[in-house]
Amino acid sequence: MATLFFGKAKARPAGVEPRTAIIDIGSNSIRLVVYQGPARLPAILFNEKVMAGLGRGFAETGAIDPAALDLARMALARFAAVAREMDVAALKVVATAAVRDAANGGELLAEARAMGLTVELLSGEQEALGSGLGVLSAIPEADGIVGDLGGGSLELVRVKDGAVHARASFPLGVLRLPALRGEGPRKFDRAVDRLIAAAGWEGAGAGLPFYLVGGSWRSLARLDMHQTGYELPIIHQYEMPPAAIARLSRTLAHISKSTLRAIPNLSSSRIPTLGDACALLGVLLRHLGSSTTIVSAFGLREGLLYAALAPEERALDPLIVAARDEGRRLGRFPEHGDLLDGWIAPLFEGDGARLTRLRHAACLLADVGWRANPEFRAERGMEIALHGNWVAIDAAGRALVAQALFTSLGGGLTSPDPLPALATPAELKRAVAWGLAMRLGQRLSGGLAGPLTRSALRDDGEALALTLSGDDRALYSEAVERRHKALAGALGRPAVVRTTG
């Protein structure tokens, strides 16, 4: 249920999407996220959290601590005010395990109502459904078990074929784990085993990935990235096999808090929970039989947004939607990316579905470096591809899009670091060819639609032929010829120009 501010929506400029927001009252943190952009994958405009710790001490008292309630009141009051100031059209407020289970959870709900906020109290099953949908929103092909570790509960969800299947909630939130682990590792293992087995989840993930959702598990991945010197500091779709989890468990047994605090991008508020989160993950992997772990940047909040979409919107490719929106905002000609992809596609018919969508994303982003300093356009394009807030793309995919943009924006045929560490030489060579083709299309057309729709670029087995209408022959300048020959050389063909009409 959404809380609507201001009674009626304010007038907006044509083409400007309304802002939506979610306040997530979790057992560990309370967070406000404001979104704007395409419904399938809106951009985050604002993101703030307060570590209220509503679930801390719950195992002993069964209630939310008064100090935590005070923090929560202040957070909700601020977040409601921020949402109003940001002209949020629709605000959804949800609460999870701590508020749901605490004897005094109703106090916080009453405080929220007094602020004009309508809070939806999610059941454990609703939490699980939202988390599963969140992972599917960001990893549409996900096939395995989603684990969402919150402060008060753990949700397990079976996802497959774009849908959520079996789901369950367990009282294994990270704030409850110290009491369970206090009796020793064997009793902890048996306690988790009893819960998993009783719910019918023993061996349910055999041979399948375990998708990690929740701040503590994401922080665990940050620690692993730091320890292994991983080349790309992007958490989404980062993979850790069971052996890595075992190694992290040994590390956390002796590493100091000061050393952890010095690790870049590792949230200091999550450091106290890392050991418990790692211990639980190790036990779960054994009992579920999961083959590996994959981190998801999306979870409950994104799942709530995804659940509200029409089926045709859910079916859209989130990478392509996001790349198209980014190209529209940063480029000169909104329609150019799709046209450019269609223009160069005949050269790369053997790419297969994976490479085809990555090439399409690269074409949609082909103009994003235009406003950068001319000497750094290639680097700007590569940075956007590598570090953009993309989903439904792994590290190798980011590297290929980055290579295509680097080459198309004038960076040349080399593969700068860290690209060789993320993708194979053969795939990077293919992405160089995409970049050269994009570079030719942009120079020929000047970024406009007409020249692309009236021309054709084909590899006929003997030559790389560019076919132009008679009126467009004047577009074939010396600069266009150079780019034509560069692409032809990369493909092992001579460059040929043909004129029709």
Salt bridges, closest charged atoms under 4 A:
ASP24 OD2 - ARG301 NH1 2.99
GLU48 OE2 - ARG78 NE 2.66
ASP70 OD1 - ARG73 NH1 2.46
ASP87 OD2 - ARG12 NH2 3.64
ASP101 OD1 - ARG100 NE 3.76
ASP101 OD2 - ARG176 NH2 3.14
GLU111 OE2 - ARG73 NE 2.77
GLU120 OE1 - LYS92 NZ 3.00
GLU125 OE2 - ARG167 NH2 3.46
GLU127 OE2 - ARG100 NH1 2.83
ASP143 OD1 - ARG158 NH1 2.79
ASP189 OD2 - ARG286 NH2 2.49
ASP189 OD1 - HIS287 NE2 2.95
ASP193 OD1 - HIS287 ND1 3.30
GLU202 OE2 - HIS287 ND1 3.20
ASP224 OD1 - ARG247 NH2 2.61
ASP276 OD1 - ARG181 NH1 2.63
ASP317 OD1 - ARG357 NH2 2.77
ASP325 OD1 - ARG328 NH2 2.45
ASP325 OD2 - ARG329 NE 3.90
GLU326 OE1 - ARG329 NH2 2.47
ASP338 OD1 - ARG324 NH2 2.88
ASP338 OD1 - HIS360 NE2 2.73
ASP341 OD1 - ARG359 NE 3.21
ASP351 OD2 - ARG359 NH1 3.00
ASP351 OD1 - ARG430 NE 2.68
ASP367 OD1 - ARG332 NH2 2.79
GLU383 OE1 - ARG380 NH1 3.13
GLU383 OE2 - HIS387 ND1 3.46
GLU427 OE2 - ARG354 NH1 2.71
ASP459 OD1 - ARG493 NE 2.86
ASP460 OD2 - ARG498 NH2 3.02
ASP472 OD2 - ARG454 NE 2.87
GLU478 OE1 - ARG482 NH1 2.46
GLU481 OE2 - LYS485 NZ 3.25
